[in-house]
Amino acid sequence: MAWKTLKRWMGHLESRGEMLRISRPVDTVYEAGAIADLLVKNNGPAVLFEKPILADGTISKIPLVMNIFGSNDRTLRALGASHETEVGDRMVAMMKPDIGAYMRAPWKALPLVRDALAMPPRKKWRGNCQRVRLDTDLTK
C-alpha cells in the first residue's frame, strides 16, 4: 500500500517502532543532521525532533522529521512496492503498454489503469498549509 499522506506514513512508522522521538531541543544546523546521519548509517529508525532549534536560536513550533525513507525496506513500503524494480516496472508498463495483450484480456489492464489514475496531481484550492493564517506587519 502506498501512503497518501505524510501523517499516515509517520503513524505507520510509529506503530511499528520505527520512529524515534526526541523531545529535547536539538540544533538544526549541527546536531539534527549528525543524529540523522548516524541513524541512517546504522540502519536505524526515522527520527522526529519535536523542538528543533532554528539558526537564529529560537525553537520552531514545527517539528522536524528525518530518515523517513532511510532504508530500502521503508522506501519500498512507502511506495507500496515489494521489490526494488517493481516501481520502475509499473512506470515502464504505463509508458509502453502492451496494447495487443490488453485487447485480448482487458481485465489485465485494470492495475495499469488504477496506477495511471492515481498519478496525476490533484489541485486543491485550500490545502492544509493554509489553515493557519498569520497577519504580518512588514513595517516591523
Sequence and secondary structure as in RCSB ss.txt:
>XXXX:A:sequence
MAWKTLKRWMGHLESRGEMLRISRPVDTVYEAGAIADLLVKNNGPAVLFEKPILADGTISKIPLVMNIFGSNDRT
LRALGASHETEVGDRMVAMMKPDIGAYMRAPWKALPLVRDALAMPPRKKWRGNCQRVRLDTDLTK
>XXXX:A:secstr
   S HHHHHHHHHHTT EEEE S EETTTHHHHHHHHHHHTT  EEEESSEE TTS B SS EEE TT SHHHH
HHHHT SSTTHHHHHHHHHHS  HHHHHH GGGGHHHHHHHHHSS    SS GGGSS     TT 
